[in-house]
Amino acid sequence: MKNILLITPPFTQLNTPYPATAYLKGFLNTKNIPSYQMDLGIEVLLELFSKQGLIDLFQVSLPIDISENAQRIYALQKEYIKTIEATIAFLQGNNPSMARQICQEHFLPEASRFAQLDDMDWAFGTMGLQDKAKHFATLYLEDLSDYIVEVVDENFGFSRYAERLGRSANSFDELYAHLNAAPTYIDRITLQILQQRINQVQPELICFSVPFPGNLYSAFRAAQYIKTNFSKVKIAMGGGFPNTELRNLTDVRVFDFFDFITLDDGELPVELLYANLVDPQRKEFKRTLLLENGGVVLQNNSLQSDYKQSEVGTPDYSDLFLNKYISVIEMANPMHSLWSDGRWNKLTMAHGCYWGKCTFCDISLDYIKLYEPIAAKLLVDRMEELIAQTGENGFHFVDEAAPPALMRELALEILRRNLVVTWWTNIRFEKSFSADLCYLLKASGCIAVSGGLEVASDRLLALIKKGVTVEQVAQVTRNFTESGIMVHAYLMYGYPTQTVQETIDSLEMVRQLFELGILQSGFWHQFAMTAHSPVGMFPEDFGVIPEVNEVSFAHNDIVFKDKTGINHDKFSFGLKKSLFNYMHGICFDYPLKDWFDFKIPNTTIAPDYLYNCLLKETDFTIKSSAKILWLGGMPLTTVISKTKKGMTWENLQLLFHDKREEHSITLELEKGLWLVETLKQISISNDKLKTFVELKADFETQLEDFELFWYSKPMLTLREKGLLVL
């Protein structure tokens, strides 16, 4: 049998594997195709940040114009060499007792990154000793990273390498020139590890998954090495970068490094590449760029359809060093740390986006436009498989936007199986996320959601076709927050036609969201026009003038001029500085003008605008088709007799115990008995839930005035304790 080696090149994440190779290996398992995988990035970092790695690093000659910071780190090299392995072990979760040592002064050597530590005791008061130590250890590694950038390799970064060379490089020339230069210090470590793994696996096909520009250079450098030293091995590239950037590729020099570049979903293209290896006469391809008759061609001669999501198997994380990833905390914000802290099994609820209308998004490409949800039962089957395989019960669903209806069914299935899991995902802030749905999601283990608020302006949200309003976002984030689910918002500035006034008003909206406590984390990014989005395809409709360049290599981000003539770059520092403070719960009383070093207009948004939005009464109308679910336990019941003026009647007291407290309600005996029996029928153990209209009909076969009963004070108490309308 011929082997496939799947590689994620340096660098993506420190704390968890990028999932593409695990997804692909899971699929190949269903076809009995032997494959191995490696995260080359984490292996390189662990080699670099080891005792011997630092000994070698500090032997590199210092440049003449070295900074004081680098001089300090060099002078403290013995302390770094002494502490590195214990610190890495702590960040891998292997040495938790080190937290106390790390948090004490004079253990870790400190350089410029530690200058921000003035308020650490306050900032980490709610996060604990372990998190504080992780933050200190993160600063320690960032100091070493600064040293590497200055002394050894200017392109180094923990989650990207030589990203500048890959970001919308319309021409291959610059990257090609770097590849023809001598390998860098980081390259040499990378290629040594790669050689060892190829010798172990003996693959005949090596597939590089390149998700981001920051992985591209290393993928090419590794492919170059393989071509030189393992010339019989075929090499393919796929992943997010070629899917978005290389669709217009014409430069034949790329195929000095790669034999094939596959586009969009990789399962069938890679299966066919393997089939062609087994039978060289077959020559069947799916969405595959290759060199033919001296030119680049897209071969798509297979008549076979892509696999359904139900057919691609469960991701397989075997071969990856799951216990060696390192958790870091860059800032004292519990929501913000989810991306870098902890090991997450990654899954997808649905292929593509169920909304698929946002004008800044690549909605013309298959990864967005082809929407296909996965059945909740199959999703939870895969979750159970991954728990058994990895020993981890944390899940990050990496959807473009998880569908609310599927999230509901997923939560129900998790609860029915009594699974204990922790999960989070990306969403749209749409009105489907009612308080009751958020309660259900929390009960199933959902701890956080992230979603695009983008520009907090109703005019611009309509132009983006986001399908939400700022008021609606506030109500939804309130529902999540009150249920105990943290919320992160992606924020955008510089969208075409956005005015200075709208930028300032958007910042005021964000300030109010944080001040109200209904948003816990956020990130500002400047609008980027991509070739496959509606803005990129129809720029004249959005008042932008694109820069037209000849494209022979990468083509995605498009340089453009906004007809408003506003320089949006100048807002970047002030927006990000204000957000940093808001995420720490401070500076809400600062005038917005204090965040900028140039004159800005006053906001037109009333300071209590969102507060008043949240005061608006909720619509209590319940759809007849709404499902009714009881998440609590069964009550203890006591019949209470009362006599007044010679009249005796009986009530039923229902005593409920939840995880934290007990509460009771009292009803007329007949209504109480009906409710006890009904709670059994609408509990999570039932596969089929009753609808609101079915509940009403059942009640009225025995009793009267269902609406009066449903909206009574005892029932409203139960609504707060887990009687949900979904």
LUMRO-465613 format. One record per residue (C-alpha): residue in one letter; y, x, z. Coordinates in steps of 0.02 Angstrom, whole numbers. Example, Ala and Ser with C-alpha at 12.3 -4.5 7.8 and 13.67 -1.06 7.14 Angstrom:
<pts>
residuo | v | u | w
a | -225 | 615 | 390;
s | -53 | 684 | 357;
</pts>
This chain:
<pts>
residuo | v | u | w
m | 0 | 0 | 0;
k | 174 | 59 | -42;
n | 300 | 65 | 102;
i | 480 | 5 | 107;
l | 607 | 84 | 225;
l | 756 | -26 | 271;
i | 909 | 68 | 334;
t | 1076 | 17 | 411;
p | 1187 | 170 | 382;
p | 1316 | 230 | 510;
f | 1406 | 143 | 593;
t | 1406 | -41 | 646;
q | 1381 | -88 | 829;
l | 1341 | 10 | 986;
n | 1264 | -130 | 1086;
t | 1147 | -220 | 967;
p | 1071 | -198 | 794;
y | 1157 | -270 | 643;
p | 1030 | -405 | 594;
a | 1012 | -385 | 405;
t | 862 | -268 | 405;
a | 776 | -371 | 541;
y | 800 | -528 | 435;
l | 730 | -439 | 282;
k | 583 | -364 | 375;
g | 541 | -536 | 445;
f | 535 | -604 | 268;
l | 430 | -459 | 202;
n | 305 | -493 | 341;
t | 275 | -666 | 266;
k | 228 | -580 | 101;
n | 119 | -447 | 184;
i | 233 | -312 | 114;
p | 232 | -160 | 231;
s | 406 | -111 | 288;
y | 493 | -5 | 419;
q | 673 | -9 | 476;
m | 799 | 102 | 562;
d | 976 | 88 | 626;
l | 1034 | 260 | 574;
g | 1201 | 232 | 660;
i | 1137 | 216 | 838;
e | 1018 | 362 | 813;
v | 1161 | 474 | 755;
l | 1272 | 422 | 901;
l | 1135 | 455 | 1029;
e | 1106 | 627 | 955;
l | 1293 | 663 | 954;
f | 1323 | 599 | 1132;
s | 1184 | 696 | 1216;
k | 1190 | 856 | 1318;
q | 1138 | 964 | 1171;
g | 1249 | 862 | 1055;
l | 1403 | 902 | 1159;
i | 1354 | 1084 | 1178;
d | 1349 | 1096 | 989;
l | 1510 | 995 | 971;
f | 1611 | 1109 | 1084;
q | 1553 | 1262 | 986;
v | 1651 | 1202 | 834;
s | 1806 | 1309 | 812;
l | 1968 | 1227 | 866;
p | 2106 | 1200 | 737;
i | 2270 | 1293 | 762;
d | 2380 | 1139 | 789;
i | 2271 | 1056 | 920;
s | 2349 | 922 | 1031;
e | 2366 | 936 | 1220;
n | 2240 | 796 | 1238;
a | 2107 | 888 | 1136;
q | 2147 | 1049 | 1232;
r | 2115 | 957 | 1395;
i | 1948 | 888 | 1335;
y | 1896 | 1060 | 1274;
a | 1944 | 1136 | 1441;
l | 1837 | 1005 | 1530;
q | 1687 | 1029 | 1416;
k | 1571 | 1078 | 1560;
e | 1610 | 913 | 1647;
y | 1576 | 814 | 1489;
i | 1412 | 906 | 1458;
k | 1362 | 878 | 1640;
t | 1398 | 690 | 1642;
i | 1355 | 631 | 1466;
e | 1170 | 591 | 1485;
a | 1190 | 499 | 1650;
t | 1334 | 398 | 1576;
i | 1238 | 351 | 1418;
a | 1088 | 302 | 1525;
f | 1200 | 190 | 1629;
l | 1271 | 106 | 1472;
q | 1092 | 79 | 1412;
g | 1056 | -17 | 1573;
n | 936 | 115 | 1639;
n | 1037 | 179 | 1785;
p | 1138 | 37 | 1865;
s | 1164 | 130 | 2028;
m | 1279 | 250 | 1934;
a | 1412 | 114 | 1933;
r | 1476 | 162 | 2105;
q | 1486 | 344 | 2057;
i | 1575 | 308 | 1893;
c | 1703 | 196 | 1977;
q | 1752 | 333 | 2098;
e | 1886 | 454 | 2047;
h | 1836 | 633 | 2003;
f | 1666 | 591 | 1929;
l | 1704 | 564 | 1745;
p | 1827 | 684 | 1663;
e | 1982 | 589 | 1608;
a | 2093 | 615 | 1457;
s | 2223 | 506 | 1369;
r | 2120 | 345 | 1361;
f | 2126 | 333 | 1551;
a | 2315 | 320 | 1550;
q | 2301 | 130 | 1542;
l | 2212 | 116 | 1710;
d | 2359 | 64 | 1820;
d | 2297 | -114 | 1850;
m | 2109 | -92 | 1843;
d | 2077 | -156 | 2019;
w | 2169 | -316 | 1975;
a | 2097 | -332 | 1800;
f | 1916 | -314 | 1853;
g | 1929 | -416 | 2011;
t | 1835 | -557 | 1926;
m | 1716 | -449 | 1825;
g | 1630 | -343 | 1956;
l | 1579 | -164 | 1987;
q | 1458 | -146 | 1841;
d | 1586 | -206 | 1715;
k | 1721 | -94 | 1787;
a | 1604 | 54 | 1772;
k | 1562 | 7 | 1592;
h | 1746 | 4 | 1553;
f | 1773 | 177 | 1629;
a | 1623 | 243 | 1533;
t | 1692 | 165 | 1374;
l | 1859 | 255 | 1398;
y | 1763 | 417 | 1428;
l | 1671 | 396 | 1261;
e | 1833 | 350 | 1173;
d | 1911 | 512 | 1236;
l | 1766 | 607 | 1159;
s | 1787 | 506 | 999;
d | 1970 | 558 | 991;
y | 1916 | 739 | 1009;
i | 1789 | 721 | 867;
v | 1919 | 643 | 753;
e | 2044 | 781 | 787;
v | 1929 | 932 | 790;
v | 1772 | 892 | 692;
d | 1782 | 741 | 576;
e | 1937 | 637 | 544;
n | 1831 | 494 | 474;
f | 1731 | 465 | 633;
g | 1732 | 297 | 722;
f | 1606 | 208 | 836;
s | 1589 | 55 | 725;
r | 1640 | 128 | 557;
y | 1634 | 292 | 464;
a | 1753 | 344 | 323;
e | 1803 | 161 | 308;
r | 1959 | 205 | 208;
l | 1852 | 270 | 64;
g | 1765 | 103 | 43;
r | 1902 | -23 | 74;
s | 1943 | -100 | -95;
a | 1922 | 62 | -190;
n | 1949 | -1 | -366;
s | 1898 | 171 | -428;
f | 1747 | 273 | -374;
d | 1842 | 437 | -397;
e | 1897 | 472 | -217;
l | 1729 | 428 | -140;
y | 1641 | 529 | -276;
a | 1749 | 680 | -237;
h | 1705 | 670 | -52;
l | 1521 | 659 | -96;
n | 1535 | 817 | -199;
a | 1613 | 909 | -53;
a | 1507 | 992 | 81;
p | 1423 | 874 | 206;
t | 1526 | 843 | 363;
y | 1472 | 879 | 541;
i | 1420 | 696 | 561;
d | 1332 | 702 | 392;
r | 1224 | 846 | 447;
i | 1163 | 752 | 601;
t | 1134 | 596 | 495;
l | 1034 | 684 | 360;
q | 925 | 778 | 485;
i | 873 | 614 | 568;
l | 848 | 531 | 398;
q | 735 | 672 | 338;
q | 625 | 655 | 492;
r | 604 | 468 | 467;
i | 565 | 481 | 281;
n | 431 | 610 | 319;
q | 356 | 492 | 448;
v | 359 | 333 | 343;
q | 330 | 405 | 169;
p | 420 | 260 | 83;
e | 422 | 230 | -104;
l | 572 | 112 | -93;
i | 720 | 136 | 25;
c | 842 | -9 | 43;
f | 1013 | 19 | 121;
s | 1098 | -133 | 196;
v | 1285 | -100 | 184;
p | 1380 | -240 | 274;
f | 1554 | -161 | 284;
p | 1665 | -30 | 203;
g | 1635 | 79 | 357;
n | 1451 | 96 | 309;
l | 1477 | 137 | 126;
y | 1510 | 325 | 128;
s | 1358 | 360 | 238;
a | 1248 | 254 | 125;
f | 1301 | 355 | -27;
r | 1283 | 521 | 66;
a | 1108 | 474 | 123;
a | 1060 | 413 | -51;
q | 1124 | 577 | -124;
y | 1013 | 673 | -3;
i | 861 | 568 | -46;
k | 889 | 593 | -233;
t | 895 | 781 | -207;
n | 750 | 799 | -86;
f | 638 | 647 | -118;
s | 665 | 620 | -303;
k | 518 | 501 | -329;
v | 584 | 375 | -203;
k | 677 | 225 | -275;
i | 839 | 177 | -186;
a | 923 | 7 | -175;
m | 1083 | -56 | -94;
g | 1120 | -233 | -37;
g | 1219 | -321 | 99;
g | 1392 | -389 | 129;
f | 1488 | -248 | 46;
p | 1406 | -254 | -126;
n | 1398 | -444 | -117;
t | 1587 | -455 | -105;
e | 1651 | -290 | -176;
l | 1534 | -230 | -314;
r | 1513 | -384 | -422;
n | 1623 | -307 | -558;
l | 1547 | -133 | -550;
t | 1551 | -33 | -713;
d | 1556 | 149 | -656;
v | 1389 | 225 | -707;
r | 1409 | 370 | -583;
v | 1358 | 251 | -443;
f | 1183 | 253 | -514;
d | 1170 | 440 | -487;
f | 1145 | 384 | -306;
f | 1062 | 213 | -315;
d | 933 | 142 | -435;
f | 971 | -39 | -393;
i | 1110 | -142 | -314;
t | 1059 | -319 | -266;
l | 1183 | -462 | -243;
d | 1183 | -611 | -124;
d | 1025 | -662 | -29;
g | 911 | -510 | -27;
e | 738 | -583 | 2;
l | 684 | -621 | -176;
p | 775 | -472 | -257;
v | 688 | -349 | -139;
e | 520 | -434 | -160;
l | 536 | -413 | -348;
l | 589 | -230 | -331;
y | 429 | -202 | -233;
a | 327 | -298 | -363;
n | 400 | -187 | -499;
l | 345 | -34 | -401;
v | 168 | -101 | -389;
d | 168 | -149 | -573;
p | 295 | -45 | -672;
q | 268 | -153 | -826;
r | 330 | -310 | -739;
k | 518 | -272 | -740;
e | 570 | -437 | -662;
f | 735 | -442 | -568;
k | 845 | -563 | -472;
r | 1034 | -530 | -466;
t | 1009 | -342 | -480;
l | 1133 | -217 | -550;
l | 1053 | -66 | -634;
l | 1082 | 62 | -769;
e | 1019 | 15 | -942;
n | 1058 | 99 | -1109;
g | 1195 | 202 | -1026;
g | 1288 | 54 | -951;
v | 1287 | -53 | -795;
v | 1200 | -222 | -820;
l | 1160 | -369 | -708;
q | 976 | -410 | -728;
n | 931 | -587 | -678;
n | 778 | -625 | -783;
s | 670 | -699 | -646;
l | 643 | -886 | -659;
q | 591 | -895 | -476;
s | 710 | -987 | -360;
d | 775 | -911 | -200;
y | 678 | -949 | -42;
k | 727 | -1092 | 72;
q | 783 | -1045 | 247;
s | 624 | -1122 | 315;
e | 523 | -997 | 212;
v | 606 | -832 | 256;
g | 517 | -803 | 421;
t | 578 | -748 | 591;
p | 683 | -589 | 604;
d | 578 | -441 | 658;
y | 663 | -309 | 767;
s | 514 | -192 | 780;
d | 546 | -7 | 742;
l | 724 | -21 | 810;
f | 764 | 68 | 973;
l | 810 | -91 | 1066;
n | 814 | -8 | 1237;
k | 931 | 130 | 1178;
y | 1083 | 29 | 1123;
i | 1233 | 51 | 1235;
s | 1344 | -86 | 1306;
v | 1529 | -49 | 1313;
i | 1680 | -145 | 1376;
e | 1843 | -103 | 1291;
m | 1954 | -221 | 1390;
a | 1948 | -328 | 1547;
n | 1915 | -493 | 1463;
p | 1743 | -574 | 1483;
m | 1750 | -668 | 1317;
h | 1812 | -516 | 1221;
s | 1669 | -410 | 1287;
l | 1533 | -517 | 1206;
w | 1545 | -419 | 1043;
s | 1514 | -251 | 1128;
d | 1421 | -287 | 1289;
g | 1239 | -340 | 1300;
r | 1093 | -348 | 1178;
w | 1090 | -505 | 1070;
n | 951 | -572 | 961;
k | 1038 | -632 | 804;
l | 992 | -790 | 712;
t | 1074 | -911 | 590;
m | 1077 | -1099 | 610;
a | 1128 | -1132 | 431;
h | 1151 | -1032 | 272;
g | 1329 | -1048 | 207;
c | 1469 | -1156 | 275;
y | 1460 | -1345 | 292;
w | 1650 | -1356 | 272;
g | 1675 | -1233 | 128;
k | 1858 | -1275 | 91;
c | 1966 | -1142 | 175;
t | 2079 | -1065 | 44;
f | 2073 | -888 | 117;
c | 1883 | -884 | 121;
d | 1757 | -824 | -11;
i | 1702 | -1002 | -47;
s | 1653 | -959 | -226;
l | 1513 | -843 | -167;
d | 1338 | -899 | -123;
y | 1345 | -839 | 58;
i | 1478 | -972 | 89;
k | 1454 | -1107 | -43;
l | 1265 | -1132 | -32;
y | 1246 | -1232 | 128;
e | 1071 | -1255 | 197;
p | 1039 | -1296 | 380;
i | 879 | -1251 | 471;
a | 784 | -1383 | 571;
a | 816 | -1370 | 758;
k | 631 | -1361 | 801;
l | 605 | -1216 | 682;
l | 758 | -1128 | 754;
v | 690 | -1142 | 931;
d | 518 | -1085 | 870;
r | 604 | -928 | 805;
m | 699 | -908 | 968;
e | 535 | -911 | 1065;
e | 459 | -784 | 945;
l | 606 | -666 | 968;
i | 602 | -683 | 1157;
a | 418 | -634 | 1154;
q | 453 | -490 | 1035;
t | 610 | -415 | 1110;
g | 604 | -469 | 1292;
e | 784 | -529 | 1273;
n | 838 | -711 | 1292;
g | 1018 | -689 | 1231;
f | 1059 | -756 | 1057;
h | 1209 | -737 | 944;
f | 1205 | -863 | 802;
v | 1300 | -774 | 664;
d | 1346 | -928 | 562;
e | 1504 | -941 | 460;
a | 1532 | -1104 | 556;
a | 1390 | -1184 | 652;
p | 1373 | -1372 | 615;
p | 1408 | -1480 | 770;
a | 1264 | -1600 | 732;
l | 1140 | -1456 | 719;
m | 1210 | -1376 | 877;
r | 1176 | -1541 | 966;
e | 996 | -1547 | 903;
l | 971 | -1363 | 947;
a | 1033 | -1394 | 1124;
l | 918 | -1544 | 1145;
e | 767 | -1445 | 1084;
i | 806 | -1299 | 1200;
l | 817 | -1419 | 1348;
r | 659 | -1513 | 1300;
r | 562 | -1350 | 1300;
n | 637 | -1295 | 1467;
l | 693 | -1132 | 1388;
v | 812 | -1021 | 1485;
v | 924 | -940 | 1354;
t | 1103 | -882 | 1334;
w | 1187 | -909 | 1167;
w | 1353 | -911 | 1074;
t | 1413 | -942 | 898;
n | 1558 | -968 | 779;
i | 1627 | -1144 | 750;
r | 1766 | -1247 | 674;
f | 1878 | -1329 | 804;
e | 1839 | -1504 | 744;
k | 1846 | -1667 | 839;
s | 1656 | -1685 | 842;
f | 1659 | -1568 | 992;
s | 1684 | -1704 | 1120;
a | 1681 | -1671 | 1307;
d | 1503 | -1740 | 1314;
l | 1440 | -1629 | 1172;
c | 1517 | -1477 | 1256;
y | 1431 | -1526 | 1419;
l | 1264 | -1533 | 1327;
l | 1292 | -1365 | 1242;
k | 1333 | -1284 | 1409;
a | 1177 | -1357 | 1488;
s | 1070 | -1279 | 1350;
g | 1140 | -1105 | 1383;
c | 1293 | -1095 | 1270;
i | 1419 | -979 | 1354;
a | 1550 | -953 | 1219;
v | 1614 | -1003 | 1048;
s | 1732 | -919 | 927;
g | 1829 | -1009 | 792;
g | 1974 | -993 | 673;
l | 2138 | -1066 | 731;
e | 2214 | -952 | 599;
v | 2400 | -997 | 588;
a | 2448 | -1116 | 728;
s | 2556 | -1221 | 612;
d | 2508 | -1392 | 547;
r | 2593 | -1361 | 379;
l | 2498 | -1199 | 351;
l | 2334 | -1269 | 418;
a | 2348 | -1405 | 286;
l | 2386 | -1276 | 152;
i | 2234 | -1176 | 208;
k | 2132 | -1338 | 202;
k | 2067 | -1299 | 376;
g | 2041 | -1482 | 414;
v | 2113 | -1471 | 591;
t | 2281 | -1485 | 678;
v | 2348 | -1381 | 822;
e | 2339 | -1534 | 935;
q | 2157 | -1558 | 889;
v | 2119 | -1375 | 923;
a | 2198 | -1390 | 1095;
q | 2092 | -1543 | 1137;
v | 1932 | -1459 | 1078;
t | 1966 | -1296 | 1169;
r | 2003 | -1400 | 1325;
n | 1833 | -1486 | 1307;
f | 1742 | -1320 | 1292;
t | 1838 | -1238 | 1434;
e | 1812 | -1384 | 1554;
s | 1625 | -1377 | 1520;
g | 1623 | -1191 | 1563;
i | 1611 | -1122 | 1386;
m | 1730 | -980 | 1344;
v | 1834 | -990 | 1184;
h | 1893 | -853 | 1067;
a | 2015 | -890 | 926;
y | 2039 | -795 | 764;
l | 2226 | -792 | 730;
m | 2313 | -755 | 566;
y | 2489 | -708 | 515;
g | 2565 | -671 | 345;
y | 2483 | -815 | 252;
p | 2570 | -850 | 84;
t | 2734 | -944 | 107;
q | 2728 | -920 | 297;
t | 2906 | -906 | 362;
v | 2970 | -802 | 507;
q | 3001 | -964 | 601;
e | 2821 | -1017 | 578;
t | 2758 | -849 | 640;
i | 2861 | -865 | 799;
d | 2811 | -1047 | 823;
s | 2629 | -997 | 799;
l | 2647 | -866 | 936;
e | 2722 | -1000 | 1051;
m | 2572 | -1112 | 1019;
v | 2455 | -968 | 1062;
r | 2556 | -932 | 1220;
q | 2538 | -1113 | 1276;
l | 2349 | -1114 | 1241;
f | 2326 | -964 | 1355;
e | 2447 | -1026 | 1488;
l | 2353 | -1192 | 1496;
g | 2193 | -1093 | 1521;
i | 2105 | -1175 | 1373;
l | 2090 | -1016 | 1270;
q | 2016 | -858 | 1344;
s | 2021 | -732 | 1203;
g | 2094 | -704 | 1030;
f | 2127 | -580 | 893;
w | 2272 | -572 | 770;
h | 2236 | -511 | 594;
q | 2353 | -503 | 447;
f | 2308 | -613 | 298;
a | 2210 | -520 | 165;
m | 2193 | -595 | -9;
t | 2015 | -579 | -74;
a | 1959 | -595 | -254;
h | 1833 | -733 | -221;
s | 1944 | -850 | -119;
p | 2051 | -990 | -192;
v | 2208 | -889 | -153;
g | 2136 | -740 | -248;
m | 2074 | -843 | -394;
f | 2231 | -952 | -411;
p | 2373 | -848 | -337;
e | 2509 | -944 | -429;
d | 2464 | -1100 | -329;
f | 2505 | -1008 | -168;
g | 2666 | -919 | -214;
v | 2594 | -743 | -221;
i | 2602 | -610 | -356;
p | 2443 | -504 | -361;
e | 2442 | -321 | -407;
v | 2333 | -301 | -562;
n | 2226 | -144 | -564;
e | 2086 | -84 | -675;
v | 1924 | -110 | -579;
s | 1770 | -4 | -608;
f | 1704 | 4 | -431;
a | 1750 | -105 | -281;
h | 1851 | -264 | -298;
n | 1886 | -384 | -156;
d | 2048 | -357 | -60;
i | 2196 | -381 | -178;
v | 2367 | -306 | -148;
f | 2499 | -439 | -173;
k | 2681 | -485 | -149;
d | 2731 | -644 | -60;
k | 2872 | -732 | -153;
t | 2958 | -759 | 15;
g | 2990 | -571 | 20;
i | 2952 | -565 | 208;
n | 2881 | -403 | 277;
h | 2743 | -474 | 386;
d | 2684 | -300 | 439;
k | 2826 | -283 | 563;
f | 2759 | -427 | 669;
s | 2591 | -342 | 699;
f | 2632 | -242 | 856;
g | 2726 | -381 | 945;
l | 2593 | -512 | 909;
k | 2452 | -400 | 969;
k | 2545 | -337 | 1123;
s | 2588 | -514 | 1180;
l | 2408 | -570 | 1151;
f | 2340 | -424 | 1251;
n | 2445 | -480 | 1400;
y | 2404 | -664 | 1379;
m | 2218 | -622 | 1380;
h | 2246 | -541 | 1549;
g | 2333 | -698 | 1612;
i | 2507 | -623 | 1627;
c | 2681 | -624 | 1548;
f | 2683 | -808 | 1501;
d | 2862 | -817 | 1562;
y | 2923 | -677 | 1448;
p | 3041 | -736 | 1311;
l | 2956 | -715 | 1143;
k | 3096 | -601 | 1084;
d | 3043 | -471 | 1213;
w | 2885 | -434 | 1114;
f | 2981 | -376 | 960;
d | 3106 | -235 | 930;
f | 3201 | -336 | 800;
k | 3291 | -502 | 805;
i | 3185 | -659 | 792;
p | 3231 | -844 | 793;
n | 3201 | -953 | 945;
t | 3043 | -1055 | 938;
t | 3061 | -1237 | 886;
i | 2907 | -1287 | 988;
a | 2941 | -1374 | 1154;
p | 2870 | -1273 | 1300;
d | 2764 | -1421 | 1355;
y | 2708 | -1474 | 1180;
l | 2521 | -1440 | 1202;
y | 2523 | -1499 | 1383;
n | 2585 | -1668 | 1322;
c | 2455 | -1669 | 1183;
l | 2319 | -1654 | 1315;
l | 2391 | -1800 | 1414;
k | 2358 | -1921 | 1271;
e | 2227 | -2049 | 1316;
t | 2053 | -2024 | 1249;
d | 1983 | -2159 | 1136;
f | 1845 | -2239 | 1242;
t | 1770 | -2334 | 1095;
i | 1586 | -2290 | 1079;
k | 1497 | -2300 | 912;
s | 1347 | -2416 | 916;
s | 1240 | -2276 | 842;
a | 1289 | -2149 | 977;
k | 1140 | -2075 | 1071;
i | 1137 | -2091 | 1261;
l | 1063 | -1949 | 1362;
w | 1040 | -1922 | 1549;
l | 1034 | -1738 | 1595;
g | 1019 | -1760 | 1783;
g | 866 | -1787 | 1891;
m | 792 | -1950 | 1951;
p | 879 | -2026 | 2104;
l | 813 | -2064 | 2276;
t | 837 | -2250 | 2304;
t | 874 | -2352 | 2459;
v | 889 | -2543 | 2468;
i | 1038 | -2593 | 2574;
s | 1051 | -2771 | 2639;
k | 1219 | -2846 | 2684;
t | 1259 | -3011 | 2769;
k | 1429 | -3093 | 2770;
k | 1471 | -3270 | 2822;
g | 1289 | -3317 | 2823;
m | 1262 | -3246 | 2649;
t | 1138 | -3103 | 2625;
w | 1128 | -2993 | 2470;
e | 1049 | -2829 | 2426;
n | 1120 | -2673 | 2344;
l | 1031 | -2518 | 2284;
q | 1097 | -2347 | 2332;
l | 1052 | -2207 | 2210;
l | 1062 | -2030 | 2282;
f | 1068 | -1890 | 2153;
h | 1045 | -1704 | 2186;
d | 1108 | -1577 | 2061;
k | 1109 | -1387 | 2073;
r | 1265 | -1380 | 2179;
e | 1287 | -1542 | 2273;
e | 1231 | -1721 | 2299;
h | 1318 | -1882 | 2252;
s | 1276 | -2065 | 2266;
i | 1321 | -2230 | 2186;
t | 1288 | -2407 | 2244;
l | 1249 | -2552 | 2127;
e | 1190 | -2730 | 2141;
l | 1001 | -2726 | 2163;
e | 955 | -2793 | 1991;
k | 1076 | -2677 | 1901;
g | 1019 | -2530 | 2005;
l | 836 | -2560 | 1965;
w | 878 | -2577 | 1780;
l | 975 | -2413 | 1785;
v | 834 | -2318 | 1873;
e | 710 | -2373 | 1740;
t | 833 | -2337 | 1600;
l | 871 | -2161 | 1662;
k | 687 | -2120 | 1639;
q | 696 | -2181 | 1459;
i | 851 | -2082 | 1414;
s | 807 | -1919 | 1502;
i | 786 | -1757 | 1404;
s | 596 | -1770 | 1411;
n | 600 | -1911 | 1282;
d | 591 | -1857 | 1100;
k | 685 | -2011 | 1042;
l | 846 | -2057 | 1130;
k | 910 | -2235 | 1140;
t | 1070 | -2281 | 1051;
f | 1216 | -2365 | 1137;
v | 1180 | -2530 | 1048;
e | 996 | -2523 | 1101;
l | 1048 | -2492 | 1280;
k | 1168 | -2639 | 1274;
a | 1036 | -2754 | 1200;
d | 908 | -2706 | 1332;
f | 1033 | -2734 | 1473;
e | 1083 | -2905 | 1407;
t | 902 | -2967 | 1401;
q | 907 | -2962 | 1591;
l | 1088 | -2957 | 1646;
e | 1264 | -2998 | 1587;
d | 1428 | -2910 | 1549;
f | 1364 | -2740 | 1490;
e | 1538 | -2673 | 1450;
l | 1597 | -2718 | 1625;
f | 1446 | -2627 | 1696;
w | 1461 | -2475 | 1582;
y | 1645 | -2444 | 1622;
s | 1625 | -2478 | 1810;
k | 1668 | -2343 | 1936;
p | 1485 | -2301 | 1980;
m | 1443 | -2275 | 1796;
l | 1599 | -2170 | 1768;
t | 1538 | -2060 | 1911;
l | 1373 | -2036 | 1819;
r | 1468 | -1999 | 1658;
e | 1545 | -1850 | 1748;
k | 1374 | -1793 | 1812;
g | 1273 | -1788 | 1652;
l | 1264 | -1962 | 1574;
l | 1314 | -1914 | 1399;
v | 1366 | -2008 | 1243;
l | 1320 | -1905 | 1091;
</pts>
